Amino acid sequence: MHAVVQSVYGGPEVLEFAVVKRPTPDDDEARVRVVAASVGAADWHFIRGTPFFIRLIYGGYRRPKFPTPGVDIAGRVKAVSRNVTAFQPGDEVIADLSEHRFGGFAEYVCVPATALVSKPATVSFEAAAASPTSGVAAL
């Protein structure tokens, strides 16, 4: 699958397109096909590694602990693991990945089922992807 990755902290110039292995969901996770991902202040801080305490909280003192950035996503569930009962393949979902290894700037991401919420049918994927972090900040 394709993903945007980074190996060092910095500005947008450190981001690269790469082909990476498609993730496999753990026992309590679902694999989601990302339809839309937002880019907000949180993404900017994680990519740059500033303010410095971001590195202390999320790991990666010298370089990012999680190579694929991306906090907020909206997409469709493609696969669920054996312990996931709340969602099924085809369900439209929204997630905030900031506490779950990030990875929203990829085609697929594995997310704990507890971090997923159903996307309302009347909301576009783009609007839904902007809602978890940026929408709450706007409130």
Phi and psi in radians as a Rosetta constraint file:
Dihedral C 1 N 2 CA 2 C 2 CIRCULARHARMONIC -1.692 0.35
Dihedral N 2 CA 2 C 2 N 3 CIRCULARHARMONIC 2.566 0.35
Dihedral C 2 N 3 CA 3 C 3 CIRCULARHARMONIC -2.663 0.35
Dihedral N 3 CA 3 C 3 N 4 CIRCULARHARMONIC 2.740 0.35
Dihedral C 3 N 4 CA 4 C 4 CIRCULARHARMONIC -1.631 0.35
Dihedral N 4 CA 4 C 4 N 5 CIRCULARHARMONIC 2.203 0.35
Dihedral C 4 N 5 CA 5 C 5 CIRCULARHARMONIC -2.240 0.35
Dihedral N 5 CA 5 C 5 N 6 CIRCULARHARMONIC 2.841 0.35
Dihedral C 5 N 6 CA 6 C 6 CIRCULARHARMONIC -2.503 0.35
Dihedral N 6 CA 6 C 6 N 7 CIRCULARHARMONIC 2.528 0.35
Dihedral C 6 N 7 CA 7 C 7 CIRCULARHARMONIC -1.979 0.35
Dihedral N 7 CA 7 C 7 N 8 CIRCULARHARMONIC -0.195 0.35
Dihedral C 7 N 8 CA 8 C 8 CIRCULARHARMONIC -2.421 0.35
Dihedral N 8 CA 8 C 8 N 9 CIRCULARHARMONIC 2.838 0.35
Dihedral C 8 N 9 CA 9 C 9 CIRCULARHARMONIC -1.395 0.35
Dihedral N 9 CA 9 C 9 N 10 CIRCULARHARMONIC 2.617 0.35
Dihedral C 9 N 10 CA 10 C 10 CIRCULARHARMONIC 2.844 0.35
Dihedral N 10 CA 10 C 10 N 11 CIRCULARHARMONIC -2.864 0.35
Dihedral C 10 N 11 CA 11 C 11 CIRCULARHARMONIC -1.445 0.35
Dihedral N 11 CA 11 C 11 N 12 CIRCULARHARMONIC -2.912 0.35
Dihedral C 11 N 12 CA 12 C 12 CIRCULARHARMONIC -1.054 0.35
Dihedral N 12 CA 12 C 12 N 13 CIRCULARHARMONIC -0.359 0.35
Dihedral C 12 N 13 CA 13 C 13 CIRCULARHARMONIC -1.166 0.35
Dihedral N 13 CA 13 C 13 N 14 CIRCULARHARMONIC -0.293 0.35
Dihedral C 13 N 14 CA 14 C 14 CIRCULARHARMONIC -1.497 0.35
Dihedral N 14 CA 14 C 14 N 15 CIRCULARHARMONIC -0.138 0.35
Dihedral C 14 N 15 CA 15 C 15 CIRCULARHARMONIC -1.456 0.35
Dihedral N 15 CA 15 C 15 N 16 CIRCULARHARMONIC 2.404 0.35
Dihedral C 15 N 16 CA 16 C 16 CIRCULARHARMONIC -2.373 0.35
Dihedral N 16 CA 16 C 16 N 17 CIRCULARHARMONIC 2.623 0.35
Dihedral C 16 N 17 CA 17 C 17 CIRCULARHARMONIC -1.463 0.35
Dihedral N 17 CA 17 C 17 N 18 CIRCULARHARMONIC 2.417 0.35
Dihedral C 17 N 18 CA 18 C 18 CIRCULARHARMONIC -2.564 0.35
Dihedral N 18 CA 18 C 18 N 19 CIRCULARHARMONIC 2.764 0.35
Dihedral C 18 N 19 CA 19 C 19 CIRCULARHARMONIC -1.716 0.35
Dihedral N 19 CA 19 C 19 N 20 CIRCULARHARMONIC 2.140 0.35
Dihedral C 19 N 20 CA 20 C 20 CIRCULARHARMONIC -2.233 0.35
Dihedral N 20 CA 20 C 20 N 21 CIRCULARHARMONIC 2.903 0.35
Dihedral C 20 N 21 CA 21 C 21 CIRCULARHARMONIC -1.218 0.35
Dihedral N 21 CA 21 C 21 N 22 CIRCULARHARMONIC 2.392 0.35
Dihedral C 21 N 22 CA 22 C 22 CIRCULARHARMONIC -1.160 0.35
Dihedral N 22 CA 22 C 22 N 23 CIRCULARHARMONIC 2.290 0.35
Dihedral C 22 N 23 CA 23 C 23 CIRCULARHARMONIC -1.236 0.35
Dihedral N 23 CA 23 C 23 N 24 CIRCULARHARMONIC 2.635 0.35
Dihedral C 23 N 24 CA 24 C 24 CIRCULARHARMONIC -1.915 0.35
Dihedral N 24 CA 24 C 24 N 25 CIRCULARHARMONIC 2.217 0.35
Dihedral C 24 N 25 CA 25 C 25 CIRCULARHARMONIC -1.190 0.35
Dihedral N 25 CA 25 C 25 N 26 CIRCULARHARMONIC 2.457 0.35
Dihedral C 25 N 26 CA 26 C 26 CIRCULARHARMONIC -1.316 0.35
Dihedral N 26 CA 26 C 26 N 27 CIRCULARHARMONIC -3.122 0.35
Dihedral C 26 N 27 CA 27 C 27 CIRCULARHARMONIC -0.987 0.35
Dihedral N 27 CA 27 C 27 N 28 CIRCULARHARMONIC -0.552 0.35
Dihedral C 27 N 28 CA 28 C 28 CIRCULARHARMONIC -1.953 0.35
Dihedral N 28 CA 28 C 28 N 29 CIRCULARHARMONIC 0.437 0.35
Dihedral C 28 N 29 CA 29 C 29 CIRCULARHARMONIC -2.088 0.35
Dihedral N 29 CA 29 C 29 N 30 CIRCULARHARMONIC 2.832 0.35
Dihedral C 29 N 30 CA 30 C 30 CIRCULARHARMONIC -2.143 0.35
Dihedral N 30 CA 30 C 30 N 31 CIRCULARHARMONIC 2.514 0.35
Dihedral C 30 N 31 CA 31 C 31 CIRCULARHARMONIC -1.607 0.35
Dihedral N 31 CA 31 C 31 N 32 CIRCULARHARMONIC 2.217 0.35
Dihedral C 31 N 32 CA 32 C 32 CIRCULARHARMONIC -2.010 0.35
Dihedral N 32 CA 32 C 32 N 33 CIRCULARHARMONIC 2.310 0.35
Dihedral C 32 N 33 CA 33 C 33 CIRCULARHARMONIC -1.453 0.35
Dihedral N 33 CA 33 C 33 N 34 CIRCULARHARMONIC 2.023 0.35
Dihedral C 33 N 34 CA 34 C 34 CIRCULARHARMONIC -1.278 0.35
Dihedral N 34 CA 34 C 34 N 35 CIRCULARHARMONIC 2.123 0.35
Dihedral C 34 N 35 CA 35 C 35 CIRCULARHARMONIC -1.675 0.35
Dihedral N 35 CA 35 C 35 N 36 CIRCULARHARMONIC -0.681 0.35
Dihedral C 35 N 36 CA 36 C 36 CIRCULARHARMONIC -2.549 0.35
Dihedral N 36 CA 36 C 36 N 37 CIRCULARHARMONIC 2.491 0.35
Dihedral C 36 N 37 CA 37 C 37 CIRCULARHARMONIC -2.310 0.35
Dihedral N 37 CA 37 C 37 N 38 CIRCULARHARMONIC 2.446 0.35
Dihedral C 37 N 38 CA 38 C 38 CIRCULARHARMONIC -1.657 0.35
Dihedral N 38 CA 38 C 38 N 39 CIRCULARHARMONIC 2.811 0.35
Dihedral C 38 N 39 CA 39 C 39 CIRCULARHARMONIC -2.152 0.35
Dihedral N 39 CA 39 C 39 N 40 CIRCULARHARMONIC 1.993 0.35
Dihedral C 39 N 40 CA 40 C 40 CIRCULARHARMONIC -2.279 0.35
Dihedral N 40 CA 40 C 40 N 41 CIRCULARHARMONIC -2.964 0.35
Dihedral C 40 N 41 CA 41 C 41 CIRCULARHARMONIC -1.042 0.35
Dihedral N 41 CA 41 C 41 N 42 CIRCULARHARMONIC -0.683 0.35
Dihedral C 41 N 42 CA 42 C 42 CIRCULARHARMONIC -1.061 0.35
Dihedral N 42 CA 42 C 42 N 43 CIRCULARHARMONIC -0.757 0.35
Dihedral C 42 N 43 CA 43 C 43 CIRCULARHARMONIC -1.061 0.35
Dihedral N 43 CA 43 C 43 N 44 CIRCULARHARMONIC -0.759 0.35
Dihedral C 43 N 44 CA 44 C 44 CIRCULARHARMONIC -1.047 0.35
Dihedral N 44 CA 44 C 44 N 45 CIRCULARHARMONIC -0.764 0.35
Dihedral C 44 N 45 CA 45 C 45 CIRCULARHARMONIC -1.151 0.35
Dihedral N 45 CA 45 C 45 N 46 CIRCULARHARMONIC -0.727 0.35
Dihedral C 45 N 46 CA 46 C 46 CIRCULARHARMONIC -1.199 0.35
Dihedral N 46 CA 46 C 46 N 47 CIRCULARHARMONIC -0.665 0.35
Dihedral C 46 N 47 CA 47 C 47 CIRCULARHARMONIC -1.185 0.35
Dihedral N 47 CA 47 C 47 N 48 CIRCULARHARMONIC -0.710 0.35
Dihedral C 47 N 48 CA 48 C 48 CIRCULARHARMONIC -1.439 0.35
Dihedral N 48 CA 48 C 48 N 49 CIRCULARHARMONIC -0.406 0.35
Dihedral C 48 N 49 CA 49 C 49 CIRCULARHARMONIC 1.311 0.35
Dihedral N 49 CA 49 C 49 N 50 CIRCULARHARMONIC 0.435 0.35
Dihedral C 49 N 50 CA 50 C 50 CIRCULARHARMONIC -2.285 0.35
Dihedral N 50 CA 50 C 50 N 51 CIRCULARHARMONIC 2.590 0.35
Dihedral C 50 N 51 CA 51 C 51 CIRCULARHARMONIC -1.068 0.35
Dihedral N 51 CA 51 C 51 N 52 CIRCULARHARMONIC 2.794 0.35
Dihedral C 51 N 52 CA 52 C 52 CIRCULARHARMONIC -0.984 0.35
Dihedral N 52 CA 52 C 52 N 53 CIRCULARHARMONIC -0.560 0.35
Dihedral C 52 N 53 CA 53 C 53 CIRCULARHARMONIC -1.079 0.35
Dihedral N 53 CA 53 C 53 N 54 CIRCULARHARMONIC -0.345 0.35
Dihedral C 53 N 54 CA 54 C 54 CIRCULARHARMONIC -1.003 0.35
Dihedral N 54 CA 54 C 54 N 55 CIRCULARHARMONIC -0.713 0.35
Dihedral C 54 N 55 CA 55 C 55 CIRCULARHARMONIC -1.161 0.35
Dihedral N 55 CA 55 C 55 N 56 CIRCULARHARMONIC -0.625 0.35
Dihedral C 55 N 56 CA 56 C 56 CIRCULARHARMONIC -1.250 0.35
Dihedral N 56 CA 56 C 56 N 57 CIRCULARHARMONIC -0.665 0.35
Dihedral C 56 N 57 CA 57 C 57 CIRCULARHARMONIC -1.289 0.35
Dihedral N 57 CA 57 C 57 N 58 CIRCULARHARMONIC -0.791 0.35
Dihedral C 57 N 58 CA 58 C 58 CIRCULARHARMONIC -1.777 0.35
Dihedral N 58 CA 58 C 58 N 59 CIRCULARHARMONIC 0.099 0.35
Dihedral C 58 N 59 CA 59 C 59 CIRCULARHARMONIC 1.432 0.35
Dihedral N 59 CA 59 C 59 N 60 CIRCULARHARMONIC 2.959 0.35
Dihedral C 59 N 60 CA 60 C 60 CIRCULARHARMONIC 1.475 0.35
Dihedral N 60 CA 60 C 60 N 61 CIRCULARHARMONIC 1.046 0.35
Dihedral C 60 N 61 CA 61 C 61 CIRCULARHARMONIC -1.007 0.35
Dihedral N 61 CA 61 C 61 N 62 CIRCULARHARMONIC -0.839 0.35
Dihedral C 61 N 62 CA 62 C 62 CIRCULARHARMONIC -1.686 0.35
Dihedral N 62 CA 62 C 62 N 63 CIRCULARHARMONIC -0.556 0.35
Dihedral C 62 N 63 CA 63 C 63 CIRCULARHARMONIC -2.555 0.35
Dihedral N 63 CA 63 C 63 N 64 CIRCULARHARMONIC 2.827 0.35
Dihedral C 63 N 64 CA 64 C 64 CIRCULARHARMONIC -1.044 0.35
Dihedral N 64 CA 64 C 64 N 65 CIRCULARHARMONIC 2.313 0.35
Dihedral C 64 N 65 CA 65 C 65 CIRCULARHARMONIC -1.232 0.35
Dihedral N 65 CA 65 C 65 N 66 CIRCULARHARMONIC -0.595 0.35
Dihedral C 65 N 66 CA 66 C 66 CIRCULARHARMONIC -1.944 0.35
Dihedral N 66 CA 66 C 66 N 67 CIRCULARHARMONIC 1.963 0.35
Dihedral C 66 N 67 CA 67 C 67 CIRCULARHARMONIC -1.240 0.35
Dihedral N 67 CA 67 C 67 N 68 CIRCULARHARMONIC -0.369 0.35
Dihedral C 67 N 68 CA 68 C 68 CIRCULARHARMONIC -1.858 0.35
Dihedral N 68 CA 68 C 68 N 69 CIRCULARHARMONIC 1.924 0.35
Dihedral C 68 N 69 CA 69 C 69 CIRCULARHARMONIC -1.306 0.35
Dihedral N 69 CA 69 C 69 N 70 CIRCULARHARMONIC -3.124 0.35
Dihedral C 69 N 70 CA 70 C 70 CIRCULARHARMONIC 2.086 0.35
Dihedral N 70 CA 70 C 70 N 71 CIRCULARHARMONIC 1.968 0.35
Dihedral C 70 N 71 CA 71 C 71 CIRCULARHARMONIC -1.673 0.35
Dihedral N 71 CA 71 C 71 N 72 CIRCULARHARMONIC -0.904 0.35
Dihedral C 71 N 72 CA 72 C 72 CIRCULARHARMONIC -1.913 0.35
Dihedral N 72 CA 72 C 72 N 73 CIRCULARHARMONIC 2.316 0.35
Dihedral C 72 N 73 CA 73 C 73 CIRCULARHARMONIC -2.392 0.35
Dihedral N 73 CA 73 C 73 N 74 CIRCULARHARMONIC 2.812 0.35
Dihedral C 73 N 74 CA 74 C 74 CIRCULARHARMONIC -2.374 0.35
Dihedral N 74 CA 74 C 74 N 75 CIRCULARHARMONIC 2.439 0.35
Dihedral C 74 N 75 CA 75 C 75 CIRCULARHARMONIC -2.974 0.35
Dihedral N 75 CA 75 C 75 N 76 CIRCULARHARMONIC -2.879 0.35
Dihedral C 75 N 76 CA 76 C 76 CIRCULARHARMONIC -2.064 0.35
Dihedral N 76 CA 76 C 76 N 77 CIRCULARHARMONIC 2.360 0.35
Dihedral C 76 N 77 CA 77 C 77 CIRCULARHARMONIC -1.160 0.35
Dihedral N 77 CA 77 C 77 N 78 CIRCULARHARMONIC 2.243 0.35
Dihedral C 77 N 78 CA 78 C 78 CIRCULARHARMONIC -1.842 0.35
Dihedral N 78 CA 78 C 78 N 79 CIRCULARHARMONIC -0.527 0.35
Dihedral C 78 N 79 CA 79 C 79 CIRCULARHARMONIC -2.707 0.35
Dihedral N 79 CA 79 C 79 N 80 CIRCULARHARMONIC 2.587 0.35
Dihedral C 79 N 80 CA 80 C 80 CIRCULARHARMONIC -2.198 0.35
Dihedral N 80 CA 80 C 80 N 81 CIRCULARHARMONIC 2.619 0.35
Dihedral C 80 N 81 CA 81 C 81 CIRCULARHARMONIC -1.496 0.35
Dihedral N 81 CA 81 C 81 N 82 CIRCULARHARMONIC 3.103 0.35
Dihedral C 81 N 82 CA 82 C 82 CIRCULARHARMONIC -1.120 0.35
Dihedral N 82 CA 82 C 82 N 83 CIRCULARHARMONIC -0.476 0.35
Dihedral C 82 N 83 CA 83 C 83 CIRCULARHARMONIC -1.626 0.35
Dihedral N 83 CA 83 C 83 N 84 CIRCULARHARMONIC 0.033 0.35
Dihedral C 83 N 84 CA 84 C 84 CIRCULARHARMONIC -1.661 0.35
Dihedral N 84 CA 84 C 84 N 85 CIRCULARHARMONIC 2.073 0.35
Dihedral C 84 N 85 CA 85 C 85 CIRCULARHARMONIC -2.068 0.35
Dihedral N 85 CA 85 C 85 N 86 CIRCULARHARMONIC -0.305 0.35
Dihedral C 85 N 86 CA 86 C 86 CIRCULARHARMONIC -1.346 0.35
Dihedral N 86 CA 86 C 86 N 87 CIRCULARHARMONIC -0.359 0.35
Dihedral C 86 N 87 CA 87 C 87 CIRCULARHARMONIC -2.285 0.35
Dihedral N 87 CA 87 C 87 N 88 CIRCULARHARMONIC 2.672 0.35
Dihedral C 87 N 88 CA 88 C 88 CIRCULARHARMONIC -2.290 0.35
Dihedral N 88 CA 88 C 88 N 89 CIRCULARHARMONIC 2.753 0.35
Dihedral C 88 N 89 CA 89 C 89 CIRCULARHARMONIC -0.947 0.35
Dihedral N 89 CA 89 C 89 N 90 CIRCULARHARMONIC 2.362 0.35
Dihedral C 89 N 90 CA 90 C 90 CIRCULARHARMONIC 1.767 0.35
Dihedral N 90 CA 90 C 90 N 91 CIRCULARHARMONIC -0.329 0.35
Dihedral C 90 N 91 CA 91 C 91 CIRCULARHARMONIC -1.138 0.35
Dihedral N 91 CA 91 C 91 N 92 CIRCULARHARMONIC 2.437 0.35
Dihedral C 91 N 92 CA 92 C 92 CIRCULARHARMONIC -1.611 0.35
Dihedral N 92 CA 92 C 92 N 93 CIRCULARHARMONIC 2.246 0.35
Dihedral C 92 N 93 CA 93 C 93 CIRCULARHARMONIC -2.368 0.35
Dihedral N 93 CA 93 C 93 N 94 CIRCULARHARMONIC 2.880 0.35
Dihedral C 93 N 94 CA 94 C 94 CIRCULARHARMONIC -2.221 0.35
Dihedral N 94 CA 94 C 94 N 95 CIRCULARHARMONIC 2.568 0.35
Dihedral C 94 N 95 CA 95 C 95 CIRCULARHARMONIC -2.635 0.35
Dihedral N 95 CA 95 C 95 N 96 CIRCULARHARMONIC 2.581 0.35
Dihedral C 95 N 96 CA 96 C 96 CIRCULARHARMONIC -1.848 0.35
Dihedral N 96 CA 96 C 96 N 97 CIRCULARHARMONIC 2.023 0.35
Dihedral C 96 N 97 CA 97 C 97 CIRCULARHARMONIC -1.672 0.35
Dihedral N 97 CA 97 C 97 N 98 CIRCULARHARMONIC 0.105 0.35
Dihedral C 97 N 98 CA 98 C 98 CIRCULARHARMONIC -1.081 0.35
Dihedral N 98 CA 98 C 98 N 99 CIRCULARHARMONIC -0.420 0.35
Dihedral C 98 N 99 CA 99 C 99 CIRCULARHARMONIC -1.859 0.35
Dihedral N 99 CA 99 C 99 N 100 CIRCULARHARMONIC 0.222 0.35
Dihedral C 99 N 100 CA 100 C 100 CIRCULARHARMONIC -2.411 0.35
Dihedral N 100 CA 100 C 100 N 101 CIRCULARHARMONIC 0.864 0.35
Dihedral C 100 N 101 CA 101 C 101 CIRCULARHARMONIC 1.256 0.35
Dihedral N 101 CA 101 C 101 N 102 CIRCULARHARMONIC 0.171 0.35
Dihedral C 101 N 102 CA 102 C 102 CIRCULARHARMONIC 0.983 0.35
Dihedral N 102 CA 102 C 102 N 103 CIRCULARHARMONIC -2.604 0.35
Dihedral C 102 N 103 CA 103 C 103 CIRCULARHARMONIC 1.815 0.35
Dihedral N 103 CA 103 C 103 N 104 CIRCULARHARMONIC 0.169 0.35
Dihedral C 103 N 104 CA 104 C 104 CIRCULARHARMONIC -1.188 0.35
Dihedral N 104 CA 104 C 104 N 105 CIRCULARHARMONIC -0.296 0.35
Dihedral C 104 N 105 CA 105 C 105 CIRCULARHARMONIC -1.601 0.35
Dihedral N 105 CA 105 C 105 N 106 CIRCULARHARMONIC 0.770 0.35
Dihedral C 105 N 106 CA 106 C 106 CIRCULARHARMONIC -2.386 0.35
Dihedral N 106 CA 106 C 106 N 107 CIRCULARHARMONIC 2.917 0.35
Dihedral C 106 N 107 CA 107 C 107 CIRCULARHARMONIC -1.204 0.35
Dihedral N 107 CA 107 C 107 N 108 CIRCULARHARMONIC -0.640 0.35
Dihedral C 107 N 108 CA 108 C 108 CIRCULARHARMONIC -2.315 0.35
Dihedral N 108 CA 108 C 108 N 109 CIRCULARHARMONIC 2.619 0.35
Dihedral C 108 N 109 CA 109 C 109 CIRCULARHARMONIC -2.558 0.35
Dihedral N 109 CA 109 C 109 N 110 CIRCULARHARMONIC 2.501 0.35
Dihedral C 109 N 110 CA 110 C 110 CIRCULARHARMONIC -1.697 0.35
Dihedral N 110 CA 110 C 110 N 111 CIRCULARHARMONIC 2.296 0.35
Dihedral C 110 N 111 CA 111 C 111 CIRCULARHARMONIC -2.315 0.35
Dihedral N 111 CA 111 C 111 N 112 CIRCULARHARMONIC 2.372 0.35
Dihedral C 111 N 112 CA 112 C 112 CIRCULARHARMONIC -1.021 0.35
Dihedral N 112 CA 112 C 112 N 113 CIRCULARHARMONIC 2.427 0.35
Dihedral C 112 N 113 CA 113 C 113 CIRCULARHARMONIC -1.011 0.35
Dihedral N 113 CA 113 C 113 N 114 CIRCULARHARMONIC -0.512 0.35
Dihedral C 113 N 114 CA 114 C 114 CIRCULARHARMONIC -1.216 0.35
Dihedral N 114 CA 114 C 114 N 115 CIRCULARHARMONIC -0.270 0.35
Dihedral C 114 N 115 CA 115 C 115 CIRCULARHARMONIC -1.668 0.35
Dihedral N 115 CA 115 C 115 N 116 CIRCULARHARMONIC -0.054 0.35
Dihedral C 115 N 116 CA 116 C 116 CIRCULARHARMONIC -1.702 0.35
Dihedral N 116 CA 116 C 116 N 117 CIRCULARHARMONIC 2.523 0.35
Dihedral C 116 N 117 CA 117 C 117 CIRCULARHARMONIC -2.294 0.35
Dihedral N 117 CA 117 C 117 N 118 CIRCULARHARMONIC 2.658 0.35
Dihedral C 117 N 118 CA 118 C 118 CIRCULARHARMONIC -1.216 0.35
Dihedral N 118 CA 118 C 118 N 119 CIRCULARHARMONIC 2.403 0.35
Dihedral C 118 N 119 CA 119 C 119 CIRCULARHARMONIC -1.439 0.35
Dihedral N 119 CA 119 C 119 N 120 CIRCULARHARMONIC 2.242 0.35
Dihedral C 119 N 120 CA 120 C 120 CIRCULARHARMONIC -1.071 0.35
Dihedral N 120 CA 120 C 120 N 121 CIRCULARHARMONIC 2.444 0.35
Dihedral C 120 N 121 CA 121 C 121 CIRCULARHARMONIC -1.102 0.35
Dihedral N 121 CA 121 C 121 N 122 CIRCULARHARMONIC -0.454 0.35
Dihedral C 121 N 122 CA 122 C 122 CIRCULARHARMONIC -1.494 0.35
Dihedral N 122 CA 122 C 122 N 123 CIRCULARHARMONIC -0.037 0.35
Dihedral C 122 N 123 CA 123 C 123 CIRCULARHARMONIC -1.882 0.35
Dihedral N 123 CA 123 C 123 N 124 CIRCULARHARMONIC 2.320 0.35
Dihedral C 123 N 124 CA 124 C 124 CIRCULARHARMONIC -1.196 0.35
Dihedral N 124 CA 124 C 124 N 125 CIRCULARHARMONIC 2.785 0.35
Dihedral C 124 N 125 CA 125 C 125 CIRCULARHARMONIC -1.070 0.35
Dihedral N 125 CA 125 C 125 N 126 CIRCULARHARMONIC -0.668 0.35
Dihedral C 125 N 126 CA 126 C 126 CIRCULARHARMONIC -1.122 0.35
Dihedral N 126 CA 126 C 126 N 127 CIRCULARHARMONIC -0.805 0.35
Dihedral C 126 N 127 CA 127 C 127 CIRCULARHARMONIC -1.157 0.35
Dihedral N 127 CA 127 C 127 N 128 CIRCULARHARMONIC -0.680 0.35
Dihedral C 127 N 128 CA 128 C 128 CIRCULARHARMONIC -1.126 0.35
Dihedral N 128 CA 128 C 128 N 129 CIRCULARHARMONIC -0.690 0.35
Dihedral C 128 N 129 CA 129 C 129 CIRCULARHARMONIC -1.152 0.35
Dihedral N 129 CA 129 C 129 N 130 CIRCULARHARMONIC -0.489 0.35
Dihedral C 129 N 130 CA 130 C 130 CIRCULARHARMONIC -1.456 0.35
Dihedral N 130 CA 130 C 130 N 131 CIRCULARHARMONIC -0.191 0.35
Dihedral C 130 N 131 CA 131 C 131 CIRCULARHARMONIC -1.407 0.35
Dihedral N 131 CA 131 C 131 N 132 CIRCULARHARMONIC -0.628 0.35
Dihedral C 131 N 132 CA 132 C 132 CIRCULARHARMONIC -1.017 0.35
Dihedral N 132 CA 132 C 132 N 133 CIRCULARHARMONIC -0.935 0.35
Dihedral C 132 N 133 CA 133 C 133 CIRCULARHARMONIC -1.692 0.35
Dihedral N 133 CA 133 C 133 N 134 CIRCULARHARMONIC -0.949 0.35
Dihedral C 133 N 134 CA 134 C 134 CIRCULARHARMONIC -1.148 0.35
Dihedral N 134 CA 134 C 134 N 135 CIRCULARHARMONIC -0.657 0.35
Dihedral C 134 N 135 CA 135 C 135 CIRCULARHARMONIC -1.148 0.35
Dihedral N 135 CA 135 C 135 N 136 CIRCULARHARMONIC -0.717 0.35
Dihedral C 135 N 136 CA 136 C 136 CIRCULARHARMONIC -1.192 0.35
Dihedral N 136 CA 136 C 136 N 137 CIRCULARHARMONIC -0.679 0.35
Dihedral C 136 N 137 CA 137 C 137 CIRCULARHARMONIC -1.101 0.35
Dihedral N 137 CA 137 C 137 N 138 CIRCULARHARMONIC -0.622 0.35
Dihedral C 137 N 138 CA 138 C 138 CIRCULARHARMONIC -1.175 0.35
Dihedral N 138 CA 138 C 138 N 139 CIRCULARHARMONIC -0.519 0.35
